[in-house]
Amino acid sequence: MASLPAIANNSDIRFLGTLLGDVIRSYGGPRLFEATETIRKASVERHRGLAEGRTDDHAAVDLSLEKLSLDETLDFVRGFMLFSMLANLAEDRQGIAAEHGADLASAIAQLEAEGIDRTQVRALLDHALIVPVLTAHPTEVRRKSMIDHRNRIAELLALRDAGRDTTPDGDRVDDAILRQIALLWQTRVLRRDRLYVTDEVDTALSYLRDVFLPALPALYQRWDRALGERTPSFLKPGSWIGGDRDGNPYVTADSLKTALARASEAVLGYYCQAVHALGAELSISTEHAVADPAVEALAAASGDDATSRADEPYRRALSGIYARLAATQQKLTGKAAPRPGRLTGAPYASPADLRADLVTLAHGLGTALKTGGALGRLIRAVETFGFHLATLDLRQNSAVHERVVAELLKVSGVEPDYLALDEDARVALLRRELANARPLTTRFAAYSDETAGELAILQAAADAHAAYGPACITNYIVSMAQSVSDLLEVNLLLKEVGLYRPGDTPTAAIMAVPLFETIGDLEAAPAVMTAWFALPEIATIAKARGHQEVMIGYSDSNKDGGYLTSTWQLSKASTALRPVFEQAGVGMQLFHGRGGAVGRGGGSAFAAIRAQPVGTVQGRIRITEQGEVIAAKYGTRDAAMTNLEAIASATLLASLEPERLSNADTTRFCAAMDWLSDTAFHSYRDLVYGTVGGDERGFRTFFRQMTPIAEIAGLKIGSRPASRTKSDRIEDLRAIP
């Protein structure tokens, strides 16, 4: 990946800044423009003076801010906010351009140069899984209207890069960019009302529907050409939005149902439109081509007896497929298909059945038609998105599970005080209950609101499996996981709705995934997972599945131990988990809870994945995409394709590249990092938490006075509360407020 040039050399920033100046002059007047320019130049001069270490009067330039009226100050702030937004856009484009060298073809060529052939690449891809997971973490301040204008500017800049003077609509590209900036100037930046979970669901759907759906099948076609054969569908989108209940009381069974139904409506609508378009394209007549018997059978079963299509078996078959898709959409979402159809059909039982019909059509086509094209992209879409569009995770805090399980055990008469038991007693009790087919719940009992809500969520998940297929929800993230009992509690709750089944060969339709978030929890992760795999029933389930996921948290570990210690402990935990999984005979899948800021693991995903410890990727990785990162990486189709390909390429390289460090160097470097991390950790803890004679209250006061944390808490940027408790302690502050 190429290194980034200096920001001062970014021509996009200068171009967009000039257009913004024109907009300020036109809409704010010459006085505002001149004041803005004066303050901008003075700020640059002051910054240069401070950077050069000067303390003379020249370094203390008068910014003249006090000369602005209140209205002028507000306009001035808006102007600089827009400049920052446009500069960030330019930097995002610069970063995307730098990752254009991170394509899969280049990665394969690099591996071949190091003695890794395509057979090994294919073997890795056969079991690979790469999932960017969209989350609703409240780090995106801007309204969607602002983001839409920003994304349109990015698309127009791409036309400009390609040497295009006009848009497809005939407008001059530069004029169209100016118009978008003028719209930004006149658009309200912040939301007036708080966000609801459904708002977050709709925002995520706009990216999944408008970007991921068309981009991923096109990417797979590129990857097929790079590998020289059809690649498995190893990269799929995921989401937390509608299923992440950790600290958000507004995520309920209803919001989970809404998220799943709207996602299904979007993907099934896309399939219907694609099938309709194929009906126009595949005009093959039996007068000029011999139809495959399987295609003829599909056409005959469609019920399409129109004489105008009697000699067009593909069109008749597609009419039947459309009718079945329309019935599927009506059944799963209660919504009609985008276009009313003349025919009726039985709903598809699964995405595999739809794929089978489409593959029948593909096999019936001649050599020049059966691969690629619109039909090939649709088949790939069905493999990738199913009837659910994006796999939805469930997430809840381990403390909630403890309380819910304690209540169920008490009400059922099994254990009066589960919370008083030590870890060994808890594990023994939970294992006995998991082996017992008898449910703990009864419809005759009255449960607390918390327990009833958790049970309702799980029942909604079970219903979703029956409706959309098991791929719609596969993981249950356990926040603040610290012990084996934290995971067994989830399995016990899953058993109540049939998603965990006991017996000689127990099964779990949803995987309990520990999230290790603090420095102490990261250090304890290998011991917890060793104990987890030591349970025979768990080992049976994990080996049958082929892998077990572990999530590691960047934000909370950074808040707990500081940036350097957090980064090093994440690396050490990943490395230490590898032999645990190898000993258990289970594939390791790490889920990286990264954010956008550097302190939360932000930066190039390509570089971050390649920097993972040797042997810890193994072709399987999931990564969160949070807040403002989503707009930056997936705001346009081109940006999304570049970022998704960079993730795929980095995963290949991290999994297959040989180790370059000797054992002696690794030992030496690790010892140095241990010392640096220990020193940094104690300094950080003393400063922030007052652990070595310091005053935590002093830092707390400093933090509240020097940061806009109170103002951030008041912004309407997320559906969840800004804090879990009313405490103002640093320990109780969300890592992402």
C-alpha positions in Angstrom: 0.0 0.0 0.0 1.4 3.4 -1.0 2.2 5.9 1.7 0.0 9.0 1.9 1.4 12.4 0.6 1.4 15.4 2.9 -2.1 17.0 3.4 -0.7 20.3 2.0 -0.2 18.5 -1.3 -3.8 17.3 -1.5 -5.2 19.2 -4.5 -8.8 18.1 -3.6 -8.6 20.2 -0.4 -7.5 23.3 -2.2 -10.2 22.8 -4.9 -13.0 22.2 -2.4 -11.8 25.0 -0.2 -11.9 27.4 -3.1 -15.5 26.4 -3.9 -16.5 26.7 -0.3 -15.0 30.2 -0.3 -17.2 31.1 -3.3 -20.3 29.7 -1.5 -19.5 31.7 1.7 -19.1 34.9 -0.4 -22.3 34.3 -2.2 -24.5 33.3 0.7 -22.8 34.9 3.7 -21.6 38.1 2.0 -18.2 39.7 1.4 -17.7 40.7 5.1 -18.1 37.1 6.3 -15.8 35.8 3.6 -13.1 38.4 4.3 -13.3 37.8 8.1 -13.1 34.0 7.5 -10.1 34.4 5.3 -8.4 36.8 7.8 -8.9 34.3 10.6 -7.9 31.4 8.5 -4.6 33.0 7.5 -3.9 34.2 11.0 -4.6 30.7 12.3 -2.1 29.2 9.8 0.5 31.8 10.8 0.0 31.2 14.5 0.2 27.4 14.0 3.4 27.8 12.1 4.9 29.9 14.8 4.0 27.5 17.5 5.2 24.5 15.5 8.6 26.2 15.0 8.8 26.9 18.7 8.7 30.6 18.5 7.4 32.6 21.5 7.7 36.1 20.0 4.8 38.3 19.1 4.7 36.8 15.6 3.8 33.4 17.1 0.9 35.0 19.1 -1.1 36.3 16.1 -4.4 38.1 16.9 -7.2 35.9 15.4 -9.7 38.8 15.7 -12.4 36.4 16.9 -13.8 38.9 19.4 -14.7 41.3 16.5 -17.4 38.9 15.2 -21.0 39.4 16.1 -23.0 36.4 17.4 -24.6 35.7 14.0 -21.2 36.1 12.3 -19.6 33.7 14.8 -22.3 31.1 14.0 -21.7 31.5 10.3 -18.0 31.4 10.8 -18.2 28.2 12.8 -20.4 26.7 10.1 -17.9 27.6 7.4 -15.0 26.0 9.2 -17.1 23.0 10.1 -17.8 22.5 6.4 -14.2 23.0 5.5 -13.2 20.3 8.0 -15.9 18.0 6.5 -14.7 18.6 2.9 -11.0 18.2 4.0 -11.9 14.9 5.7 -13.6 13.8 2.5 -10.4 14.7 0.5 -8.3 12.8 3.0 -10.6 9.8 2.9 -10.3 9.8 -0.9 -6.5 10.0 -0.6 -6.6 7.0 1.7 -8.8 5.1 -0.7 -6.4 5.9 -3.5 -3.5 4.6 -1.4 -5.3 1.3 -0.9 -5.9 0.8 -4.6 -2.7 -1.3 -4.6 -4.3 -3.6 -2.0 -6.4 -5.5 -4.6 -6.7 -9.3 -4.5 -4.8 -9.8 -7.8 -1.8 -8.0 -6.3 -2.0 -10.0 -3.1 -2.1 -13.3 -5.1 0.9 -12.1 -7.1 2.8 -11.2 -3.9 2.0 -14.6 -2.4 3.2 -16.4 -5.6 6.4 -14.5 -5.4 6.9 -15.9 -1.9 6.2 -19.5 -3.0 2.5 -19.6 -2.1 0.6 -21.0 -5.1 -3.1 -20.6 -6.0 -4.0 -24.0 -4.7 -3.1 -22.8 -1.2 -5.0 -19.6 -1.8 -8.1 -21.6 -2.9 -7.7 -24.0 0.1 -7.8 -21.0 2.5 -10.8 -19.4 0.7 -12.7 -22.7 1.0 -13.1 -22.1 4.8 -12.6 -18.3 4.9 -15.1 -15.9 6.4 -14.6 -12.1 6.3 -17.3 -9.9 7.8 -17.4 -6.1 8.2 -20.1 -5.6 10.9 -22.0 -2.3 10.8 -22.8 -0.9 14.3 -24.8 2.0 15.7 -22.0 3.3 17.9 -22.9 7.1 18.3 -19.8 8.6 16.7 -21.5 10.1 13.7 -22.8 13.6 14.5 -23.9 14.6 11.0 -27.5 14.1 9.8 -28.0 11.8 6.9 -28.8 14.7 4.7 -25.3 16.1 5.2 -23.8 12.6 4.6 -25.8 12.3 1.3 -24.5 15.6 0.0 -21.0 14.5 1.1 -21.3 11.2 -0.8 -22.6 13.0 -3.9 -19.5 15.3 -3.9 -17.3 12.1 -3.6 -19.0 10.7 -6.7 -18.6 13.9 -8.6 -14.9 14.1 -7.7 -14.5 10.5 -9.0 -15.9 11.8 -12.4 -13.5 14.6 -12.2 -10.6 12.2 -11.6 -11.7 10.3 -14.7 -11.4 13.4 -16.8 -15.1 13.8 -17.2 -16.3 17.4 -17.7 -20.0 16.7 -17.4 -22.3 14.4 -15.4 -24.5 11.8 -17.0 -27.3 14.4 -16.6 -25.3 17.0 -18.7 -24.3 19.3 -15.8 -20.7 20.5 -15.6 -19.0 18.5 -12.9 -17.4 21.5 -11.2 -20.8 23.3 -11.2 -22.5 20.2 -9.7 -19.9 20.1 -6.9 -20.4 23.8 -6.2 -24.1 23.2 -6.0 -23.7 20.4 -3.5 -21.5 22.6 -1.3 -24.1 25.4 -1.5 -26.7 22.9 -0.4 -24.4 21.9 2.5 -24.1 25.5 3.5 -27.9 25.8 3.8 -28.6 22.4 5.4 -29.0 22.0 9.2 -26.1 20.0 10.6 -27.5 18.5 13.8 -30.7 16.5 14.6 -33.4 18.2 16.6 -34.9 15.0 17.8 -33.3 11.9 19.3 -32.7 8.9 17.2 -34.7 5.8 17.5 -33.5 2.3 16.9 -35.6 2.2 13.7 -33.8 5.3 12.4 -30.5 3.5 12.9 -31.8 0.4 11.2 -32.9 2.5 8.2 -29.5 4.2 8.0 -27.7 0.9 8.0 -30.1 -0.4 5.4 -29.3 2.5 3.1 -25.7 1.3 2.9 -26.5 -2.4 2.7 -29.1 -1.9 0.0 -27.6 0.9 -2.1 -23.9 -0.1 -1.8 -23.2 -3.6 -0.5 -25.9 -5.3 -2.7 -24.5 -4.1 -6.0 -20.9 -3.9 -5.0 -20.2 -7.3 -3.6 -21.3 -9.4 -6.6 -19.3 -7.1 -8.9 -16.3 -7.6 -6.6 -16.6 -11.4 -6.7 -16.5 -11.3 -10.5 -13.2 -9.4 -10.3 -11.9 -11.9 -7.8 -13.0 -14.8 -10.0 -10.8 -13.4 -12.8 -7.9 -12.8 -10.4 -8.0 -16.4 -9.1 -8.8 -18.0 -12.4 -11.8 -19.9 -11.1 -15.0 -19.2 -9.2 -14.2 -18.1 -5.6 -16.3 -19.2 -2.6 -18.6 -16.5 -1.2 -16.3 -15.7 1.8 -17.1 -12.0 2.4 -20.5 -11.1 3.8 -21.9 -8.1 5.6 -22.9 -8.2 9.3 -24.8 -5.8 11.6 -25.4 -5.2 15.3 -28.2 -2.7 14.6 -31.4 -4.0 16.1 -29.7 -6.7 18.1 -27.2 -4.9 20.3 -28.9 -4.5 23.7 -25.8 -3.8 25.8 -26.6 -0.6 27.6 -29.5 0.2 25.2 -32.9 -0.4 26.8 -34.6 0.6 23.5 -33.5 -2.5 21.6 -36.3 -4.9 22.2 -37.8 -8.0 20.5 -39.9 -5.6 18.4 -36.8 -3.7 17.1 -35.1 -7.1 16.3 -38.1 -8.1 14.3 -38.2 -4.8 12.5 -34.5 -4.9 11.6 -34.8 -8.4 10.2 -38.1 -7.7 8.3 -36.8 -4.5 6.7 -33.5 -6.2 5.7 -35.4 -9.1 4.2 -37.7 -6.7 2.3 -34.7 -4.9 0.9 -32.9 -8.0 -0.3 -36.0 -9.7 -1.7 -37.0 -6.6 -3.5 -33.5 -6.4 -5.0 -33.9 -10.1 -6.2 -37.3 -9.3 -7.7 -36.0 -6.4 -9.7 -33.0 -8.5 -10.8 -35.2 -11.3 -12.0 -37.5 -8.9 -13.8 -34.4 -7.4 -15.6 -33.2 -10.9 -16.5 -36.6 -11.6 -18.1 -35.9 -8.7 -20.5 -32.4 -9.9 -21.2 -32.7 -13.7 -21.6 -34.9 -13.6 -24.8 -33.5 -17.0 -26.0 -35.9 -18.7 -28.4 -36.1 -22.5 -29.0 -36.3 -21.5 -32.7 -32.6 -20.6 -32.5 -31.3 -22.7 -29.5 -32.0 -26.0 -28.0 -33.3 -25.6 -24.5 -31.9 -27.7 -21.6 -34.5 -30.2 -20.4 -34.1 -28.9 -16.8 -34.9 -25.3 -18.1 -37.9 -26.6 -20.0 -39.1 -28.3 -16.8 -38.7 -25.1 -14.8 -40.6 -23.2 -17.5 -43.4 -25.8 -17.6 -43.8 -25.6 -13.8 -44.0 -21.8 -13.9 -47.6 -21.7 -15.0 -46.8 -19.1 -17.6 -48.9 -20.1 -20.7 -48.7 -16.9 -22.6 -48.5 -17.7 -26.3 -46.1 -14.8 -26.9 -43.5 -16.6 -24.8 -44.2 -20.2 -25.8 -40.8 -20.5 -27.5 -39.0 -18.6 -24.7 -38.4 -21.1 -21.9 -36.0 -18.8 -20.0 -38.6 -16.0 -19.8 -41.3 -18.4 -18.7 -39.0 -19.9 -16.1 -38.1 -16.5 -14.8 -41.8 -15.6 -14.6 -42.2 -18.6 -12.2 -39.2 -17.6 -10.2 -40.5 -14.1 -9.8 -43.9 -15.4 -8.7 -42.2 -17.5 -6.0 -40.0 -14.6 -4.9 -43.1 -12.4 -4.6 -44.8 -15.0 -2.5 -41.6 -15.3 -0.4 -41.5 -11.6 0.2 -45.2 -11.5 1.2 -44.7 -14.4 3.6 -41.6 -13.1 5.3 -42.3 -9.3 5.4 -46.0 -8.9 4.8 -45.1 -6.6 1.8 -45.9 -7.0 -1.8 -43.2 -7.4 -4.4 -42.0 -4.2 -6.3 -44.0 -5.1 -9.4 -47.3 -7.0 -9.3 -47.1 -10.3 -11.1 -49.6 -12.2 -13.1 -48.7 -15.6 -11.7 -48.8 -17.2 -8.3 -46.3 -19.5 -6.8 -45.2 -21.2 -3.6 -42.8 -19.3 -1.4 -39.2 -20.5 -1.5 -38.3 -22.5 1.6 -34.7 -21.3 1.6 -32.2 -19.2 -0.3 -30.7 -22.5 -1.4 -33.9 -23.4 -3.3 -33.8 -20.0 -5.1 -30.2 -20.5 -6.0 -30.9 -24.0 -7.4 -33.4 -22.5 -9.8 -31.0 -19.8 -10.9 -28.2 -22.3 -11.3 -30.5 -24.4 -13.5 -30.9 -21.4 -15.8 -27.1 -20.8 -15.8 -26.2 -24.4 -16.7 -28.7 -24.3 -19.6 -27.0 -21.3 -21.2 -24.2 -21.6 -23.7 -20.5 -21.2 -22.8 -20.5 -17.5 -23.6 -23.5 -16.8 -21.3 -23.4 -19.2 -18.4 -20.7 -17.4 -16.4 -20.8 -13.8 -15.2 -23.3 -11.3 -16.4 -26.4 -10.3 -14.6 -27.4 -13.9 -13.9 -24.0 -14.7 -12.4 -24.2 -11.6 -10.2 -27.7 -12.6 -9.0 -26.5 -16.1 -8.1 -23.6 -14.6 -6.2 -26.0 -12.2 -4.4 -28.2 -15.0 -3.2 -25.2 -16.9 -1.9 -23.9 -13.8 -0.1 -27.1 -12.2 1.2 -29.6 -15.0 1.5 -33.1 -13.8 2.6 -31.6 -11.8 5.5 -29.2 -9.4 3.7 -26.8 -9.1 6.6 -26.1 -11.5 9.5 -27.4 -9.8 12.7 -25.6 -10.3 16.0 -27.2 -10.3 19.4 -25.3 -8.6 22.2 -25.9 -8.2 25.9 -23.9 -7.6 29.1 -22.9 -10.7 31.1 -24.4 -9.0 34.3 -27.8 -9.1 32.7 -27.6 -12.8 31.9 -26.6 -13.5 35.5 -29.7 -11.8 36.8 -32.0 -13.4 34.3 -30.6 -16.9 34.9 -30.8 -16.3 38.6 -34.4 -15.4 38.4 -35.3 -18.4 36.2 -33.5 -20.8 38.5 -35.2 -19.3 41.6 -38.8 -19.3 40.1 -38.4 -22.8 38.8 -37.3 -24.0 42.2 -33.8 -25.2 41.0 -31.6 -22.8 42.9 -32.7 -20.0 45.3 -29.6 -17.9 45.2 -27.6 -18.4 42.0 -25.7 -15.1 42.4 -24.2 -16.3 45.7 -22.6 -19.4 44.1 -18.9 -19.4 43.3 -17.7 -20.0 39.7 -17.2 -23.8 40.1 -20.7 -24.2 41.6 -22.2 -22.1 38.8 -20.6 -24.1 36.1 -21.7 -27.4 37.6 -25.3 -26.2 38.0 -25.4 -24.7 34.5 -24.0 -27.9 32.9 -26.7 -30.0 34.7 -29.4 -27.7 33.5 -28.1 -27.7 29.9 -28.1 -31.5 29.9 -31.7 -31.5 31.0 -34.3 -31.2 28.2 -36.8 -29.7 30.6 -37.3 -26.0 30.2 -36.9 -23.6 33.1 -39.6 -21.2 32.0 -43.4 -21.6 32.4 -46.2 -19.5 31.1 -47.8 -19.6 34.5 -45.0 -17.6 36.2 -44.7 -13.8 36.4 -41.2 -12.6 35.5 -39.5 -9.3 35.9 -39.5 -6.9 33.0 -35.8 -7.5 32.4 -36.2 -11.3 32.3 -39.4 -11.1 30.2 -37.6 -8.8 27.7 -34.6 -11.0 27.4 -36.8 -14.1 26.8 -38.8 -12.2 24.2 -35.6 -11.3 22.3 -34.5 -14.9 22.3 -37.9 -16.1 21.1 -37.8 -13.5 18.3 -34.4 -14.9 17.3 -35.8 -18.4 17.2 -38.7 -17.3 15.1 -36.2 -15.5 12.7 -34.3 -18.7 12.3 -37.5 -20.5 11.2 -38.4 -17.7 8.8 -35.2 -16.4 7.3 -32.8 -19.3 7.9 -30.1 -19.9 10.4 -27.7 -17.5 8.7 -29.8 -14.5 9.8 -28.4 -14.7 13.4 -25.3 -16.8 14.2 -23.5 -15.0 17.1 -24.4 -13.9 20.5 -21.8 -11.5 21.9 -21.4 -11.5 25.7 -20.0 -8.2 26.8 -17.7 -8.1 29.8 -17.2 -11.8 29.6 -14.9 -13.0 32.4 -15.7 -16.6 33.0 -17.0 -19.9 31.6 -20.3 -19.4 33.4 -20.8 -16.1 31.4 -21.0 -18.2 28.3 -22.9 -21.2 29.7 -25.6 -18.7 30.8 -26.2 -17.7 27.2 -26.5 -21.4 26.1 -29.0 -22.0 28.9 -31.1 -19.1 27.7 -30.8 -20.3 24.1 -32.1 -23.7 25.3 -35.3 -22.1 26.5 -36.3 -21.3 22.9 -34.8 -24.3 21.2 -31.6 -22.7 19.9 -29.5 -25.0 22.1 -30.4 -28.7 22.0 -29.0 -31.1 24.6 -28.4 -34.8 24.0 -25.6 -37.2 23.2 -24.5 -34.8 20.4 -25.6 -31.3 21.6 -26.0 -28.5 19.1 -26.1 -24.7 19.3 -27.7 -22.8 16.4 -26.3 -19.5 17.8 -22.7 -19.3 19.1 -21.9 -17.7 22.4 -19.0 -15.3 21.8 -17.0 -13.9 24.7 -16.1 -10.2 24.4 -12.9 -9.5 26.4 -12.7 -5.8 27.0 -10.5 -4.8 29.9 -6.8 -5.3 30.3 -7.4 -7.9 33.0 -10.0 -9.7 30.8 -7.6 -9.8 27.9 -4.9 -11.3 30.0 -7.3 -13.9 31.4 -8.8 -14.8 27.9 -6.6 -17.9 27.2 -7.4 -19.4 30.6 -11.1 -18.8 30.1 -11.1 -20.4 26.6 -9.0 -23.3 27.9 -11.7 -24.0 30.5 -14.4 -23.5 27.9 -13.0 -26.1 25.5 -12.4 -28.5 28.5 -16.2 -29.0 28.7 -17.0 -32.1 26.6 -20.3 -30.8 25.3 -18.7 -27.5 24.3 -15.8 -29.2 22.6 -18.3 -31.3 20.6 -20.3 -28.3 19.5 -17.2 -26.3 18.6 -15.6 -29.1 16.6 -18.8 -29.7 14.7 -19.0 -26.0 13.8 -15.3 -25.9 13.0 -14.6 -22.7 14.7 -15.2 -20.6 17.8 -15.2 -16.8 17.8 -13.6 -14.6 20.4 -14.2 -10.8 20.3 -11.5 -8.4 21.6 -12.4 -4.8 22.5 -10.3 -1.9 21.5 -12.2 1.0 23.1 -12.7 -0.3 26.6 -9.2 -1.7 26.9 -7.9 1.7 25.8 -10.0 3.4 28.5 -8.9 0.9 31.0 -5.2 0.8 30.4 -4.2 3.5 27.9 -3.4 3.3 24.2 0.0 1.5 24.3 -1.0 -1.1 26.8 -4.3 -1.7 25.1 -2.6 -2.3 21.7 0.0 -4.6 23.2 -2.4 -6.6 25.3 -4.7 -7.1 22.2 -1.7 -8.5 20.4 -0.6 -10.7 23.3 -4.1 -12.1 23.9 -4.5 -13.0 20.2 -1.1 -14.7 20.2 -1.8 -16.6 23.5 -5.2 -17.8 22.2 -3.7 -19.5 19.2 -2.2 -22.6 21.0 -5.4 -22.9 23.1 -7.4 -23.3 19.9 -4.9 -25.6 18.3 -4.9 -27.9 21.4 -8.7 -28.0 21.3 -8.7 -28.8 17.5 -11.0 -25.8 16.8 -10.5 -23.0 14.3 -10.0 -19.6 15.8 -12.0 -16.7 14.6 -11.3 -13.3 16.1 -13.8 -10.4 16.0 -12.0 -7.0 16.3 -14.1 -4.3 18.0 -12.4 -1.4 16.3 -13.6 2.2 16.0 -12.7 5.1 13.8 -10.4 7.1 16.2 -6.8 5.9 16.6 -7.5 5.3 20.3 -10.1 2.8 19.3 -8.1 0.9 16.7 -8.9 3.3 13.8 -6.8 3.6 10.7 -6.3 1.5 7.6 -8.0 -1.8 7.9 -5.5 -3.2 5.3 -2.6 -2.3 7.5 -4.3 -3.4 10.7 -5.1 -6.8 9.5 -1.7 -7.4 8.0 -0.2 -6.4 11.4 -2.1 -9.1 13.3 0.2 -11.7 15.0 1.3 -14.6 12.9 -1.3 -17.4 12.8 -4.1 -15.5 14.4 -6.1 -14.7 11.2 -6.3 -18.1 9.5 -8.7 -16.7 6.8 -11.4 -15.8 9.3 -12.0 -12.4 10.7 -14.8 -10.0 11.6 -14.4 -6.3 12.1 -16.8 -3.6 13.4 -17.4 -0.6 11.3 -18.7 2.2 13.5 -20.3 5.6 13.2 -18.5 8.0 10.9 -16.3 5.2 9.5 -19.3 3.8 7.7 -19.9 7.0 5.6 -16.2 7.3 4.9 -15.6 3.7 3.8 -19.0 2.8 2.3 -20.5 6.1 1.2 -20.0 5.3 -2.4 -19.8 2.1 -4.4 -16.2 2.8 -5.5 -15.1 3.5 -1.9 -16.9 0.4 -0.7 -15.3 -1.9 -3.3 -11.9 -0.5 -2.6 -12.3 -1.0 1.2 -13.8 -4.5 0.9 -11.1 -5.6 -1.4 -8.4 -4.2 0.9 -9.9 -6.2 3.8 -10.0 -9.4 1.6 -6.4 -8.9 0.4 -5.1 -8.2 3.8 -6.7 -11.3 5.2 -5.1 -13.4 2.5 -1.7 -11.9 3.2 -2.0 -12.1 6.9 -3.0 -15.8 6.7 -0.5 -17.0 4.2 2.6 -14.8 4.3 5.6 -16.5 6.0 6.9 -15.1 9.2 9.8 -12.7 8.7 11.1 -12.3 12.2 13.4 -14.8 13.8 12.5 -16.3 17.2 15.3 -14.4 18.8 14.1 -11.1 17.4 10.5 -11.9 18.4 11.6 -12.6 22.0 13.7 -9.4 22.2 10.9 -7.2 20.8 8.3 -8.8 23.1 10.5 -8.1 26.1 10.9 -4.5 25.1 7.2 -4.1 24.5 6.4 -5.7 27.9 8.6 -3.1 29.6 7.1 -0.2 27.7 3.6 -1.4 28.2 4.1 -1.9 32.0 5.6 1.6 32.3 2.8 3.2 30.2 0.1 1.3 32.1 1.2 2.4 35.5 1.6 6.0 34.4 -1.8 6.0 32.7 -3.6 4.4 35.7 -2.0 6.8 38.1 -3.0 9.8 36.0 -6.6 8.8 35.2 -7.6 6.6 38.1 -5.2 7.8 40.8 -3.9 4.3 41.6 -0.5 5.3 42.9 -1.2 8.2 45.2 -2.9 10.2 42.5 -6.2 11.9 42.8 -8.8 10.4 40.4 -11.3 13.1 41.4 -8.8 15.7 40.1 -8.5 14.1 36.7 -12.3 13.6 36.6 -12.7 17.4 37.1 -10.1 18.2 34.6 -11.7 15.8 32.0 -15.2 17.3 32.6 -13.9 20.9 32.2 -11.5 20.4 29.3 -13.6 18.2 27.0 -17.1 18.7 25.6 -18.4 15.5 27.2 -21.5 17.2 28.6 -22.3 18.6 25.2 -21.7 15.3 23.5 -24.1 13.6 25.9 -26.8 16.1 24.8 -26.3 15.5 21.1 -29.0 13.5 19.3 -26.5 11.0 17.7 -27.7 7.6 18.9 -30.7 5.7 20.3 -28.9 4.5 23.4 -28.3 6.6 26.6 -25.0 8.4 26.8 -24.0 6.6 30.0 -25.0 3.3 31.6 -25.3 4.8 35.1 -25.7 8.3 36.6 -22.2 8.0 38.1 -19.6 10.5 36.8 -16.7 8.2 37.6 -14.3 7.5 34.7 -14.8 3.8 35.2 -18.5 4.2 34.5 -18.1 6.4 31.4 -18.8 4.7 28.2 -15.6 4.2 26.1 -17.9 5.6 23.3 -20.2 8.1 25.1 
